[in-house]
Amino acid sequence: MSKLFSLEGRVALVTGGSRGIGRMIAEGFLRQGATVYISARKADACDATAAELSAAFPDGGPCHSLPADVAKMDGIAALVAALQDREQRLDILVNNAGAAWGAPFDEFPEVGWDKVVDLNMKSPFFLTQALHGMLKAGAATGSLAKVINIASIDGQSVNPWETYSYAASKAGVIHLSKRMALRLIEDGIVVNAICPGAFASEMNKDARDNADTVAKRVPARRVGVPDDMAAAAIYLASRAGDYVVGTTLTVDGGVNLVR
């Protein structure tokens, strides 16, 4: 069983890995023995998180920092080039970097649409495309390569807030993951999506700052903790998830059942 969920010898890249859900996943991968690269737009934060995680898990990968702005095509190119300077292959890609924007319908600005959709839905496609060769090299080692796109339960059901571009982009990620999965399985690359619910993060300040109140709206009666997210990602990234293709794994304590 330990080998079924092991990531030993595997190379992973987690975008948006300096905090929140990305950090939870990166930490889980390190615990399972992977070499982990994290990327984030703010270099200082990315460097600091990589140093903290490397120190916390000295028997792990370790964790490396590759700052980049994956919302832009030149940022994607720079990230891929930096990774190629260090590795010959990539076994696991987690497309987690994301943004949100809320505004009333009559006031919702174009910038709030373009910024969110470009980062949340466009960048996972083009980063995966740019890393296709490295992922195929990972699959050539005899273990399937994995791509995990982080969507949201807000792409599955409607929340009370006017986050139009966020909801649309996350719904798009879910369907995009299915389309990508059909093509990339031909190359030994498995694509799936995870839809998190309430996890404490900079993006979900309500779950972070009002956990007790938010927990009352969750059937499981609590908000998600780092191990919940790490476990879901480890399952999909490891041998345990090899036969799960194009699926959306919802990790929300049951919120979608009562919305």
N, C-alpha and C positions, 0 to 999 in steps of 0.2 A: 504493500500500500504506500509506503513512503516513497518508493521509486515512481509510483503512478503519478504522484503530485510533485515530484522533484523537478527543479529547474537547473540542476547542476550542469555546468558547461554551456549554458545557454546565454546568448547575448540579447539584451532587451533595450529598447528605446521607449521612453515615456515622455510625451510632450505635456507641457503644463505640469511638470513633475516637481516643481519647487514647493507646492503647497496643496492643501485640500485633497481631493480624490486622487490626483496624480501622485502626490507624496505617499498616500496610503498604499497605492498599488506598487510603487517603487520599493517601499519598505517591505512589503510582502514578498516581492520577487527576490530581494536580497536575502531574506530569511530562508528562501528555498534554494539558495546557492547560485542565482544568476549573476552575471556581470550586467550592471544596469547603467545606462546613460539617461540622464534627465535633461530636458530642455525647457527653457522658459524665456520670456522676452527680457526680463530684468536680470542682467548678468550677476549682480551682487547676490540677489536672492537665490539664484540657481547655484552659484558657487557655494554659498553658505549651507544650503540644504544637502548638497552632495557631500560636503565635508562632515556634516552632522551624521548623515546616514552611514558613511564609511566608518566613522568612529564608533557608531552604535553597533555595527555588525562587522567586526574585524575578520570574521571567518567567511564573510560573504564575498561578493563579486569582484571588486568593490563598486562604489557608485561614482560616476564621472559626470561632470557638468559640461553641457554643450549649449550655451545660450544662443537663442535665435528667435526671430519673429516669424512664426510659420503662417501668419495671416497674409504674408507677402511672398510672391514667387521667388524673389531673390533671397528672402530669408530661408525658404525651403531649400534652395540650391546650396546656400551656405551651410545649412545643417547637414545635408547629405554629404557634402564635401568633407566637413569636419569628421563625420563618422567614418567615411571611407579612408581617411588618413590613419584611423586607429584600428579598424576592423575589416576583415575580408567578407564577412557575412553578417546578416541580422536574422535572428530566430523569432523575435517577438517585437511587434510594433503596437504601442498603445496610443491611439489618437485621442488625447484627452484635453488638449488646450481648447479653451472655450471662453465665450463672453455672453453677457446678457444685457438687455436694454428694455426699460419699461417706460411707457408714456401713454397718455390718453389717445384714443383712436384719432381724433381730429388734430392732434398735435404731434403724432409720431413722425420723426424726421427720417429723411433718406439715409443719413449717416448711421442712424440706429438700425437700419435694415442692412446696409452694406457691411458695416463692421462685424455684425453678429453672424450673418450668413457666410461671409468670406472665411471667418475663422472656424465657425462651428461645422460647416458642411463642405465648403470648397477645399479647405486645407487638408482634411483627412483624405480626400480623393487624390489630390496632387502630391501630397507627401508619400502616400502609398505608391503612387505611380513612379515617383522619383527613386524610391527604394526597392522597386520591383526586382531589380537584378540582385541586390543584396539578400532579399527575402528568398529568391530562388536558390541562391547559394546556400542559405540556411537549410532549405528543404532538401538540398542535394546531400546533406550529411546523413540522411536516413530518418530524420525526425521531421514531421510537418512543421512548417513555419506558421506563425499565428499573427493575425491582425485583429485587434480589439478596438472597436470604435465606441467611445463613450457618448451615449445619447442622454436621454432623461425621461422620466415618467411624464414630463410636460409635453413630450412628443407622442405620448400614448393617450392622454386624457387632458382635459382643459382645466387649468387652475384659475383662481379668482383674479389674477393680476393681468394687466394689459401688456404682456410681453410677446407681442406679435411675431417679431422676427426670431426670437428664441424658440418659441413653440414650433414654428414652421421649420426652422433649421434642424431641430432635434427629431421631428417627424421625418424629415428628409434623410437624416443620418440612418435611421432605422431601415428605411427602404433602400437607401444606397448600399447599406451593408449586405442586404440580400442580393442585390445586383452584382456587387463586387465578388461576393462569395461564389456565385455560379461560375464566374470567369476564372478567379484565382485558384480555385481548387484544382483546376487543370494543371497548375504548376506546383502543386503540393503546398499551397498556402491556404490556410483556413481563416475565414473572416466571420466574425460575430460582433454583436453589439451588447453593451450593458446599459441598462436604464436605471440609474440610481434614484432613490427617493430622497428623504430628508437626512442629509449628512452635514455635520457642522463644517463650514468652510467659509472663505471670504465671499464666495458667490451666494451661498445660502446662509446669510447672516441670521435669519430667523431661527434656523435650527441650531446655529452656534450660540446665539444670545438668549434664546427663549426655549431651550430644549424641553423643559417641563410642559410648557404650553403646547408646543408642537406635538409632543408625544401623545397628548390626549386625542389628537386627530389621526393617530396611527394605530391600526388594529393590534400591532405587536406591543403597543404602549411604550415605545421608546424611539429615539432617533438612532440612525445607523452609527456604528463605531468603526474605526479603521479596520479591524479584523473582518468585519462583514464584507467590506469592499475588496480587501486583499484576497479573501477566500474565493470570491467570485472570479476575480481576474486570474488567480493561480489555477483554478479549475479549467478555465478556457485556454490558458497558456500552456498547460502541461499536457502530458500524454492522456490524462483523464478526459480531456475535452476534444480529443482527435476526431470523434465521430459526430461532433456537434457543429454543423455547418449552416451559416446564414441565419442563426437563431438570435433572438433578443432575450437576454437574461435580465429580468426585472428584479431589482434588489431594493425593496421599498417598505418592508414590514407590512405589506397588504394595503397600502394607501390606494392603489389603483382599483381595488375591489369596492371601495366605498365612496369614491369621488362621484 
